[in-house]
Amino acid sequence: CFAALPLRAEEVVLGLSKDKVAITATFEGSEILIFGAVKREEPIPDVPLDVVIAVAGPSEPVTVRRKDRRFGIWVNTDVVVLDSAPSFYAVATTGPLDKVMSDTEDLRHRVSIPRAIRAVGTGSDRPADFTQAVIRIRSNAGLYQVLENTVTLRGETLFNTSIALPANLVEGDYRARIFLTRGREVVSSYTAAIEVRKVGLERLIYTLAHERPLIYGLLSLVIAIAAGWSASAVFRYIRSN
């Protein structure tokens, strides 16, 4: 005999303004509207509801170098490879992150930016310094965003927010995660996929460069020769007249 699993008291019903982002030669960034509702099987509890939304790009190892001044010259003194860091990461919340999600839940789900970066086997005795360097550099480039108090929650049922995607996006599969929390504890979560792909001329150049390097090199050489010959012909015409 099998017992039926109990239904969750609250679940996320999510919507995205777009689940595909096209990177073209004139791509200057985009914006994704994330909205949804809370489906309930029971009355609304007395503890206030909060929403945390995290959007992450593809993760990859990152090499971080520390420079120091030696004998009047700036040189690399330390090199650390972080195991994995998302190429893009944004966290939007209904309030301060530490007030809507406990540290234990943050550690479990890896929601905050420092927790989203894995720096286990760096070989450094101070990996946090290099992790903070990556966060600072990518935050300045708009790739890492902390958007506290930007999720609008109405009647503890409807929520929405918008996240800006910069022009320097990395192609790949992005992931949007939504967490419902009460008393700083996660009561429900939902994950949706967002495709970011190059299209048109950008896709052709990328495919040639990575999958047909010989053809890409020959075409580059032909274009360079043609451009040089055309420029030379124009200058000869101008000088002759």
C-alpha positions as MATLAB code, in Angstrom:
seq = 'CFAALPLRAEEVVLGLSKDKVAITATFEGSEILIFGAVKREEPIPDVPLDVVIAVAGPSEPVTVRRKDRRFGIWVNTDVVVLDSAPSFYAVATTGPLDKVMSDTEDLRHRVSIPRAIRAVGTGSDRPADFTQAVIRIRSNAGLYQVLENTVTLRGETLFNTSIALPANLVEGDYRARIFLTRGREVVSSYTAAIEVRKVGLERLIYTLAHERPLIYGLLSLVIAIAAGWSASAVFRYIRSN';
ca = [
       0.000    0.000    0.000;
       1.232    3.490   -0.844;
       0.250    6.721    0.866;
      -0.350    9.778   -1.290;
       2.219   12.538   -0.927;
       0.815   15.693    0.734;
       0.299   18.728   -1.489;
       2.397   21.780   -0.871;
       0.540   24.557    0.927;
       1.937   27.157   -1.530;
       3.356   26.846   -5.036;
       4.722   29.274   -7.631;
       2.939   29.826  -10.932;
       5.492   31.699  -13.049;
       5.511   33.747  -16.226;
       8.340   35.296  -18.264;
       8.037   38.134  -20.765;
      10.512   36.208  -22.921;
      12.258   32.846  -22.590;
      14.628   33.460  -25.515;
      17.088   36.322  -25.997;
      18.682   36.845  -29.426;
      22.173   38.364  -29.603;
      22.662   40.203  -32.893;
      25.387   42.491  -34.228;
      23.442   45.495  -32.879;
      22.479   43.927  -29.530;
      22.602   46.577  -26.788;
      21.073   44.608  -23.940;
      17.590   43.477  -23.056;
      15.163   43.327  -20.164;
      13.203   40.388  -18.816;
       9.949   40.855  -16.941;
       9.401   38.069  -14.415;
       5.913   37.769  -12.984;
       3.886   35.107  -11.277;
       1.349   34.120   -8.678;
       1.168   31.952   -5.596;
      -1.147   28.950   -5.756;
      -2.504   27.895   -2.363;
      -4.301   24.874   -0.988;
      -4.734   26.453    2.445;
      -5.560   29.923    3.884;
      -2.788   32.548    3.912;
      -0.563   32.024    6.981;
       0.026   34.822    9.482;
       3.789   34.974    8.770;
       4.467   37.476    5.917;
       5.453   36.099    2.516;
       8.631   37.174    0.698;
       9.893   36.426   -2.810;
      13.498   35.953   -3.953;
      14.332   35.696   -7.672;
      17.787   34.674   -8.947;
      18.782   34.660  -12.629;
      22.086   32.947  -13.452;
      24.070   32.579  -16.667;
      26.347   29.666  -17.614;
      29.069   28.932  -15.046;
      32.724   28.373  -15.884;
      36.151   28.426  -14.158;
      37.638   31.895  -13.695;
      41.336   32.785  -13.431;
      41.996   35.668  -11.029;
      45.387   37.399  -10.846;
      46.634   39.653   -8.077;
      49.092   42.372   -9.084;
      51.664   43.981   -6.823;
      54.348   46.618   -7.289;
      57.826   45.106   -7.275;
      60.920   47.230   -7.973;
      58.728   49.925   -9.533;
      56.959   47.480  -11.893;
      53.450   46.028  -11.563;
      53.669   42.221  -11.817;
      51.342   39.261  -11.144;
      52.153   37.905   -7.697;
      49.275   35.430   -7.181;
      47.130   33.440   -9.590;
      44.011   31.577   -8.432;
      41.501   29.586  -10.488;
      37.985   29.637   -9.041;
      36.158   26.374   -9.630;
      32.990   27.917  -11.052;
      31.452   31.384  -11.377;
      28.288   32.362  -13.265;
      28.887   34.615  -16.267;
      25.811   36.636  -15.218;
      23.972   36.710  -11.919;
      21.146   38.871  -10.591;
      19.229   38.567   -7.318;
      15.949   40.460   -6.857;
      14.021   40.401   -3.585;
      11.027   41.915   -1.818;
      13.340   43.138    0.975;
      16.953   42.942    2.183;
      18.223   39.472    1.340;
      19.407   38.710    4.874;
      15.944   39.654    6.182;
      13.930   37.463    3.799;
      16.188   34.377    3.663;
      18.236   32.770    6.421;
      21.931   32.048    6.027;
      21.188   28.321    6.188;
      18.736   28.534    3.275;
      21.176   30.729    1.358;
      23.892   28.117    1.843;
      21.543   25.300    0.816;
      20.250   26.950   -2.363;
      23.315   29.132   -3.185;
      21.259   32.267   -3.757;
      23.551   35.180   -2.846;
      26.349   36.065   -5.259;
      29.248   34.887   -3.030;
      27.479   31.558   -2.496;
      26.870   31.171   -6.259;
      30.644   31.169   -6.833;
      32.460   27.926   -6.030;
      36.009   28.423   -4.768;
      36.777   25.104   -3.080;
      39.994   23.912   -4.732;
      41.715   27.264   -5.296;
      44.891   26.343   -3.424;
      44.853   29.770   -1.771;
      44.604   30.407    1.957;
      42.379   33.446    1.267;
      39.926   32.462   -1.511;
      37.389   35.053   -0.296;
      39.696   37.863   -1.462;
      39.749   36.542   -5.017;
      36.009   35.848   -4.952;
      35.329   39.439   -3.900;
      37.599   40.663   -6.714;
      35.498   38.786   -9.291;
      32.282   40.135   -7.757;
      33.605   43.708   -7.808;
      34.806   43.551  -11.428;
      31.649   41.920  -12.762;
      29.381   44.175  -10.704;
      31.049   47.222  -12.279;
      30.396   45.667  -15.710;
      26.706   45.114  -14.895;
      27.088   41.327  -14.937;
      26.423   40.863  -11.208;
      23.403   42.652   -9.739;
      21.862   42.765   -6.261;
      18.341   44.192   -6.620;
      16.888   44.301   -3.130;
      13.359   45.698   -2.634;
      12.637   45.478   -6.383;
      10.136   42.591   -6.360;
       6.589   43.909   -6.027;
       4.239   41.611   -4.076;
       0.505   42.295   -4.082;
      -1.853   40.680   -1.613;
       0.696   37.933   -0.934;
      -0.441   36.419   -4.230;
       0.883   38.318   -7.272;
       4.527   39.322   -7.740;
       6.633   40.858  -10.490;
      10.040   42.372  -11.191;
      12.278   43.221  -14.149;
      15.945   42.370  -14.646;
      18.178   44.169  -17.131;
      20.503   42.033  -19.238;
      23.653   43.908  -20.351;
      25.037   43.935  -23.892;
      28.062   41.796  -22.941;
      26.053   38.630  -22.289;
      27.594   35.198  -22.704;
      25.687   32.808  -24.955;
      24.147   29.793  -23.254;
      21.308   28.480  -21.104;
      20.279   30.819  -18.300;
      18.247   29.783  -15.275;
      15.655   31.771  -13.345;
      14.897   30.508   -9.840;
      12.019   31.786   -7.704;
      11.844   31.157   -3.955;
       8.893   31.800   -1.655;
       9.978   32.348    1.932;
       8.157   32.748    5.240;
      10.047   33.503    8.423;
      13.260   33.478    6.294;
      12.655   29.805    5.408;
      11.999   28.556    1.862;
       8.486   27.136    1.529;
       8.435   26.677   -2.266;
      10.691   27.116   -5.289;
      10.407   27.067   -9.063;
      12.954   27.032  -11.906;
      12.554   28.260  -15.497;
      15.007   28.256  -18.418;
      15.993   31.214  -20.607;
      17.881   30.685  -23.871;
      20.462   33.274  -24.926;
      21.727   32.623  -28.451;
      23.589   34.465  -31.188;
      21.615   34.831  -34.428;
      22.211   36.105  -37.959;
      25.734   37.307  -38.791;
      26.857   36.878  -35.179;
      25.899   33.187  -35.281;
      27.661   32.652  -38.633;
      30.917   34.248  -37.436;
      30.811   32.383  -34.111;
      30.175   29.031  -35.824;
      32.970   29.550  -38.338;
      35.472   30.640  -35.679;
      34.765   27.700  -33.336;
      33.736   24.877  -35.676;
      35.472   25.759  -38.986;
      38.656   27.582  -37.934;
      40.431   26.893  -41.248;
      37.612   28.408  -43.317;
      37.360   31.305  -40.855;
      41.091   31.997  -41.175;
      41.020   31.840  -44.988;
      38.000   34.152  -45.188;
      39.686   36.612  -42.828;
      42.788   36.576  -45.014;
      40.756   37.101  -48.201;
      38.824   39.995  -46.633;
      42.046   41.612  -45.398;
      43.670   41.318  -48.845;
      40.558   42.673  -50.579;
      40.319   45.602  -48.161;
      44.002   46.432  -48.609;
      43.783   46.230  -52.410;
      40.635   48.392  -52.453;
      42.238   51.046  -50.246;
      45.365   51.052  -52.447;
      43.257   51.420  -55.604;
      41.356   54.366  -54.111;
      44.580   56.165  -53.137;
      46.097   55.607  -56.607;
      42.955   57.032  -58.219;
      43.018   60.087  -55.946;
      46.721   60.773  -56.614;
      46.317   60.377  -60.388;
      43.626   63.063  -60.382;
];
